[in-house]
């Protein structure tokens, strides 16, 4: 959940407990936002429901601003936040595979567990597929190891990548979010969902 100056403000165990509570809250928000419905999720790709866009853009902006202000007040050290290394080609290939599965069935791994937790059995198929995919990836890793590690870009943030400050990037992302919200509203009106 982020290194809230562990051992100065909170202990490592409290840090893990807070992460657990935030995870439960995240699952609640997913369900309350309709993310346990494959129709809502697939609607993003077909233009009739942009809830996914709105919720995740809002979440990203709130988290980003929260981290920036926490850093400003000295409550969090952003240099201690772990950033996954970026391997460009595996990110592109993995994103395409996940996106294809998302479009075909309407779930991603997180939303599949959200849907299964309220008893939707179609989500169980996605969880099964997730487990099979993990096994295939792990056991076959030597076959695609070179692709996986291709184009290692290190751990740049978006601001570092574009050579701008964190504050300027935050402002640009907020403006992009407002633009995407407007496009989402336009798409929902242009491609209304057919009711059955």
Buried (B, 14 or more C-beta within 10 A) or exposed (E): EBBBBBEEEBEEEEBEEBEEEEEEEEBEEBBEBBBBBBEBBBBBBEBBBBBBBBBBBEEEBEEBEEBBEBBEEEBBEBEEEEEEEBBEBBBEBBEEEBEEBBEEBBBBBEBBBBBBEEEBEEBBEBBEBBEEBEEEEEEEEEEEEEBBEBEEEEEEEEBBEEEBEBEEBBEBBBEEBEEBBEEBEEBBEEEEEEEE
